[in-house]
């Protein structure tokens, strides 16, 4: 008789870590401005990565383009 494999939590894919957002209430104005600046830098970093991946994809598409 064939035993079915049972998945346990360790076998399941882990969810991707996302930005952890702090509570905003205890932050002062200067701290909030710093937080916004940090988020803006992270957005710029993500946009650069998107552009890099799109450029890479475009280059690959050009290599394999059929005429």
C-alpha positions as CSV (number, residue, x, y, z in Angstrom):
1,X,0.0,0.0,0.0
2,X,1.3,3.5,-1.0
3,X,1.6,6.0,1.8
4,X,0.7,9.6,0.9
5,X,3.3,12.2,1.5
6,X,2.0,14.7,4.0
7,X,3.2,18.3,3.8
8,X,4.3,19.9,7.0
9,X,4.8,23.6,7.6
10,X,8.5,23.3,6.9
11,X,7.8,22.1,3.4
12,X,5.6,25.0,2.4
13,X,7.1,28.0,0.8
14,X,7.7,30.9,3.1
15,X,6.0,34.2,2.4
16,X,8.3,37.0,1.1
17,X,9.3,39.6,3.7
18,X,7.7,42.9,3.1
19,X,8.4,46.3,4.4
20,X,7.7,46.5,8.1
21,X,5.8,49.7,8.8
22,X,6.2,51.2,12.2
23,X,3.3,52.8,14.1
24,X,3.2,56.5,13.1
25,X,1.5,57.9,16.2
26,X,4.6,58.0,18.5
27,X,6.8,59.6,15.8
28,X,7.4,63.4,15.8
29,X,7.4,65.5,12.7
30,X,11.1,65.3,12.1
31,X,11.0,61.5,12.5
32,X,8.1,61.3,10.1
33,X,10.0,63.4,7.5
34,X,13.0,61.1,7.9
35,X,10.8,58.0,7.5
36,X,9.3,59.6,4.3
37,X,12.8,60.2,3.0
38,X,13.8,56.6,3.7
39,X,10.7,55.4,1.9
40,X,11.4,57.6,-1.1
41,X,14.9,56.2,-1.3
42,X,13.5,52.7,-1.2
43,X,11.0,53.6,-4.1
44,X,13.9,54.9,-6.1
45,X,15.9,51.7,-5.5
46,X,12.9,49.6,-6.6
47,X,12.3,51.7,-9.7
48,X,16.0,51.3,-10.7
49,X,15.6,47.5,-10.3
50,X,12.5,47.5,-12.4
51,X,14.3,49.5,-15.1
52,X,17.3,47.2,-15.0
53,X,15.1,44.1,-15.4
54,X,13.1,45.7,-18.2
55,X,16.4,46.6,-20.0
56,X,17.6,43.1,-19.5
57,X,14.3,41.7,-20.9
58,X,14.4,44.1,-23.9
59,X,18.0,43.0,-24.7
60,X,17.0,39.3,-24.5
61,X,13.9,40.0,-26.7
62,X,16.2,41.7,-29.3
63,X,18.5,38.7,-29.3
64,X,15.7,36.2,-29.9
65,X,13.5,38.4,-32.1
66,X,12.4,36.5,-35.2
67,X,12.2,38.4,-38.4
